[in-house]
Amino acid sequence: MKQELVNIIDNLKPISLEEMETVSLMRRTDTKFVIHEKDLAYVLLSIKDNYRILDIKGHRVLTYSSLYFDTPSKKFYNDHHNQKVNRTKIRMRKYVETDLCFLEVKQKDGRGKTIKTRIPINDFETNLSNTALDFIQDTTKKNFDLEPVIWNDFNRITLINRNSKERLTIDLNLSFKVNNSFKTYNNLVIIEVKQERFNRSSSVVKQLKLKQINPYKFSKYCIGMISIYNELKYNRFKEKLIRINKLIA
């Protein structure tokens, strides 16, 4: 990370994890944008007075590690690829700096809302425990045959709007791994605006629009899957992959 960006991050006003939890937004609308890392300093400088940054024990660029689960037929991936309105993602996520780990179920409903439900777990499980299976079945009302399919690591900056119920996550240094297959996306930054409903008057949305950066549907899970699994159908994602590779070239 360039020193200019480090300096901007260090000078943002902090917010604690406890304060941030008041803006948890477990039921929300997510709007994503993709940019090159070289443009991130501009974005942060332009919105710095309207947001506070999550600070955990002096860490502001936090490390996240995730393990995604899917069925042997890759149902969750294919549902997303085939543009199913109601979709599910199941993952385990570790927040490295706090050593917290959760089993999370993300469900997208027919109105574009994302509902995230989670329970704490001790650590990653490649073989799902009975407790995990019960939680997944209770949450989804379905019984899936699940297996671990892909690891994902990245760094995240989290900002909280000072004036409205809005969280902003900025993901960098994206990487994916399955066995000996590995893929990184250097220079790619994913900005995700989390709100109760999409608000175009949001400071970050307005600043991105000034740079002619528009909302862009993007799934880390799906991009990771097509980057690792050669046999997957990905015609609906091909344009996205081309655009991302062009952006970060």
C-alpha positions in Angstrom: 0.0 0.0 0.0 1.4 3.4 -1.0 2.5 5.8 1.8 0.0 8.4 0.6 -2.9 6.0 1.2 -1.5 4.9 4.6 -1.3 8.6 5.7 -4.9 9.2 4.7 -6.1 6.1 6.5 -4.1 7.1 9.7 -5.7 10.6 9.7 -9.3 9.4 9.6 -11.3 9.8 12.8 -11.7 6.3 14.5 -14.7 4.4 15.6 -14.6 1.4 17.9 -16.0 -2.1 17.1 -18.7 -1.6 19.8 -19.8 1.7 18.3 -19.9 0.2 14.8 -22.2 -2.6 15.9 -25.0 0.0 16.2 -24.9 0.2 12.4 -24.7 -3.6 11.8 -27.3 -3.6 8.9 -27.8 -7.3 8.9 -30.8 -6.7 6.6 -29.8 -4.2 3.9 -29.2 -3.1 0.4 -25.6 -3.6 -0.9 -24.3 -1.5 -3.8 -20.8 -2.2 -5.2 -18.3 -0.3 -7.1 -14.9 -1.5 -8.5 -11.9 0.8 -8.9 -8.1 0.7 -9.3 -6.2 1.1 -6.1 -4.6 4.3 -7.5 -8.0 6.0 -7.3 -8.7 5.0 -3.7 -6.7 8.0 -2.2 -8.9 10.4 -4.1 -12.1 8.7 -2.9 -11.0 8.7 0.8 -9.8 12.3 0.7 -13.1 13.4 -0.8 -15.3 11.8 1.9 -13.0 11.9 5.0 -15.1 14.5 6.8 -18.3 12.4 6.5 -17.0 9.0 7.8 -15.2 7.4 10.7 -12.9 4.4 10.3 -13.1 1.2 12.2 -10.1 0.9 14.5 -9.3 -2.4 16.3 -6.3 -2.2 18.6 -4.6 0.2 16.3 -5.4 -1.8 13.1 -7.4 0.0 10.4 -6.6 -2.2 7.5 -8.0 -5.5 8.7 -7.4 -9.1 7.5 -10.3 -11.3 6.6 -10.2 -15.0 5.7 -13.2 -16.9 4.3 -14.0 -20.5 3.4 -17.1 -20.9 1.1 -19.3 -24.0 0.9 -21.4 -25.2 -2.0 -23.0 -28.4 -3.2 -21.1 -30.9 -5.4 -23.1 -29.5 -8.4 -22.1 -25.9 -7.4 -25.7 -24.9 -6.9 -25.0 -21.5 -5.2 -22.6 -20.5 -7.9 -24.9 -21.6 -10.7 -27.9 -19.9 -9.1 -26.0 -16.6 -9.2 -24.7 -17.2 -12.7 -28.3 -18.1 -13.9 -29.6 -14.9 -12.3 -31.9 -16.6 -9.8 -33.6 -13.9 -7.7 -33.5 -15.8 -4.4 -29.9 -16.9 -3.8 -27.8 -18.3 -0.9 -24.2 -18.1 0.1 -22.7 -20.1 2.9 -19.3 -19.4 4.3 -17.1 -19.3 7.4 -15.3 -16.1 8.0 -12.4 -15.3 10.4 -11.7 -11.7 11.5 -8.0 -12.2 12.0 -7.1 -9.2 14.3 -9.9 -10.1 16.7 -9.5 -13.9 16.3 -13.3 -14.2 15.9 -14.8 -16.7 13.5 -18.4 -17.0 12.3 -20.5 -19.3 10.2 -22.5 -17.0 8.0 -25.5 -17.5 5.7 -26.3 -14.7 3.2 -29.6 -14.8 1.5 -30.8 -12.5 -1.3 -34.5 -12.0 -1.6 -36.7 -11.0 -4.5 -36.6 -7.4 -3.7 -32.8 -7.1 -3.8 -32.3 -7.2 0.0 -29.5 -9.0 1.6 -30.1 -10.8 4.8 -27.1 -12.1 6.7 -27.4 -14.5 9.6 -24.5 -15.9 11.6 -23.3 -17.8 14.6 -19.9 -17.8 16.3 -17.7 -20.9 15.8 -14.3 -21.7 17.3 -12.4 -21.9 14.0 -12.8 -23.1 10.4 -14.5 -26.4 9.9 -13.9 -28.3 6.6 -16.3 -30.9 7.9 -19.4 -29.2 9.1 -20.4 -30.0 12.6 -24.0 -31.0 13.6 -24.3 -27.5 15.2 -23.3 -25.9 11.9 -25.6 -28.1 9.8 -28.6 -27.5 12.1 -28.0 -23.7 11.9 -27.8 -23.8 8.1 -31.0 -25.9 7.9 -32.9 -23.7 10.4 -31.8 -20.5 8.5 -32.4 -21.7 4.9 -35.2 -24.2 5.6 -33.4 -26.6 3.3 -31.1 -29.5 3.6 -28.0 -29.0 1.4 -25.2 -31.5 0.7 -22.3 -29.1 1.4 -18.6 -29.2 0.9 -15.8 -26.6 1.1 -15.1 -25.2 -2.4 -12.8 -22.1 -2.1 -10.7 -20.1 0.3 -10.7 -16.3 0.0 -8.4 -13.8 1.7 -8.5 -10.0 1.6 -7.9 -6.8 3.5 -10.8 -4.5 4.5 -11.2 -0.9 5.5 -14.6 -0.2 7.1 -16.1 3.3 7.3 -19.2 4.5 9.1 -21.2 7.4 8.0 -21.3 10.2 10.6 -24.8 11.4 9.6 -26.8 8.4 8.4 -27.2 4.7 8.9 -24.6 3.6 6.3 -21.5 1.4 6.3 -18.8 1.4 3.7 -16.4 -1.4 3.2 -13.3 -1.2 1.0 -11.7 -4.5 0.0 -8.1 -4.9 -1.3 -5.6 -7.6 -2.0 -8.1 -10.2 -3.0 -6.8 -13.7 -3.3 -8.4 -17.2 -3.8 -7.1 -20.7 -3.2 -8.1 -24.3 -3.7 -5.5 -26.9 -3.0 -2.5 -25.9 -5.2 -4.5 -23.4 -7.4 -4.1 -19.8 -6.5 -5.3 -16.5 -7.9 -4.7 -12.9 -6.8 -6.2 -9.6 -8.1 -3.6 -7.0 -7.4 -4.7 -3.3 -7.7 -8.4 -4.2 -7.6 -10.5 -2.4 -5.0 -14.1 -3.3 -4.3 -16.2 -0.6 -2.6 -19.5 -1.7 -1.1 -22.1 0.7 0.3 -24.4 -0.9 2.8 -27.6 0.9 3.5 -31.2 0.2 4.5 -32.1 1.3 1.0 -30.0 2.7 -1.8 -29.4 6.5 -1.2 -27.8 8.4 -4.1 -27.2 11.4 -1.9 -24.6 9.4 0.0 -21.3 11.2 0.1 -19.3 8.3 -1.3 -21.9 7.6 -4.1 -21.8 11.3 -5.2 -18.0 11.4 -5.2 -17.8 8.2 -7.2 -20.3 9.5 -9.7 -18.1 12.6 -10.2 -15.4 10.2 -11.3 -17.8 8.5 -13.6 -17.7 5.4 -11.5 -21.1 3.7 -11.5 -22.5 0.8 -9.4 -21.3 -2.5 -10.6 -22.6 -5.9 -9.6 -19.8 -8.0 -8.5 -19.5 -11.2 -6.4 -16.1 -12.1 -4.9 -17.3 -15.7 -4.6 -18.3 -16.0 -8.2 -15.2 -14.3 -9.6 -13.0 -16.5 -7.4 -14.8 -19.7 -8.6 -14.3 -19.0 -12.3 -10.7 -18.0 -11.6 -10.0 -21.4 -10.1 -12.5 -23.9 -11.5 -12.0 -24.1 -15.3 -15.0 -26.4 -15.9 -17.6 -23.9 -14.6 -20.1 -22.2 -17.0 -19.3 -18.5 -16.9 -20.6 -16.8 -20.0 -22.7 -14.3 -18.0 -19.5 -13.4 -16.0 -17.1 -13.3 -18.9 -17.6 -9.5 -19.6 -17.1 -8.8 -15.9 -13.8 -10.8 -15.9 -12.6 -8.9 -18.9 -13.5 -5.6 -17.4 -11.7 -6.4 -14.1 -8.6 -7.6 -15.8 -8.5 -4.5 -18.0 -9.1 -2.2 -14.9 -6.2 -3.6 -13.0 -3.8 -4.1 -15.9 
